Amino acid sequence: MEALKDAQTFRRFVDALVNDALQESPRKPGYVPCTYLWIVEGDTFLGSLAIRHELKDFLPNEGGHIG
């Protein structure tokens, strides 16, 4: 995403991901806390994992733990 090349935009993006892991953070109804992990090699982004802290009814079939 081109916008993430801007340092301030990238920092806000990272802050939002970190906050999403906190139980007390506000989120949309039905959404659960989630920890995001990045896979990198040097400066190259290879992929990511989204580890949800709990499952709601639709997640095992639609979202699971790894996104």
C-alpha positions as CSV (number, residue, x, y, z in Angstrom):
1,M,0.0,0.0,0.0
2,E,1.5,3.3,-1.1
3,A,0.2,5.3,1.8
4,L,2.2,3.2,4.3
5,K,5.5,4.5,2.9
6,D,4.8,7.7,4.8
7,A,6.4,7.3,8.3
8,Q,3.5,8.9,10.3
9,T,0.9,6.8,8.4
10,F,2.9,3.7,9.0
11,R,3.2,4.5,12.7
12,R,-0.6,5.0,13.1
13,F,-1.1,1.7,11.2
14,V,1.3,-0.2,13.6
15,D,-0.3,1.5,16.7
16,A,-3.8,0.4,15.5
17,L,-2.5,-3.2,15.1
18,V,-0.9,-3.2,18.6
19,N,-4.0,-1.8,20.2
20,D,-6.2,-4.4,18.5
21,A,-4.5,-7.0,20.7
22,L,-5.7,-5.3,23.9
23,Q,-8.9,-6.7,25.4
24,E,-10.0,-3.2,26.4
25,S,-9.6,-1.6,23.0
26,P,-12.8,-0.6,21.3
27,R,-13.8,-2.7,18.3
28,K,-16.8,-3.5,16.1
29,P,-19.5,-5.8,17.5
30,G,-18.5,-9.4,16.9
31,Y,-14.8,-8.6,16.5
32,V,-12.3,-10.1,18.9
33,P,-8.8,-9.1,20.1
34,C,-6.1,-10.1,17.6
35,T,-2.3,-10.1,17.6
36,Y,-0.6,-9.5,14.3
37,L,2.8,-10.9,13.5
38,W,4.8,-10.1,10.5
39,I,7.2,-12.4,8.7
40,V,10.2,-10.5,7.2
41,E,13.5,-11.2,5.7
42,G,15.8,-8.2,6.0
43,D,13.8,-5.3,4.7
44,T,11.4,-7.5,2.7
45,F,7.9,-8.2,4.0
46,L,7.0,-11.9,3.3
47,G,3.6,-12.3,5.0
48,S,1.7,-12.1,8.3
49,L,-0.3,-14.0,10.8
50,A,-3.4,-12.8,12.6
51,I,-3.9,-14.7,15.9
52,R,-7.3,-14.1,17.4
53,H,-7.5,-14.4,21.2
54,E,-10.9,-16.0,21.2
55,L,-13.4,-17.4,18.7
56,K,-16.9,-16.3,17.9
57,D,-19.5,-18.5,16.2
58,F,-18.5,-17.6,12.6
59,L,-14.7,-17.6,13.0
60,P,-13.9,-21.3,12.9
61,N,-15.4,-21.6,9.4
62,E,-14.9,-18.1,8.1
63,G,-11.9,-16.5,9.8
64,G,-10.1,-19.0,12.1
65,H,-6.9,-17.9,13.8
66,I,-4.6,-17.4,10.8
67,G,-5.6,-14.7,8.3
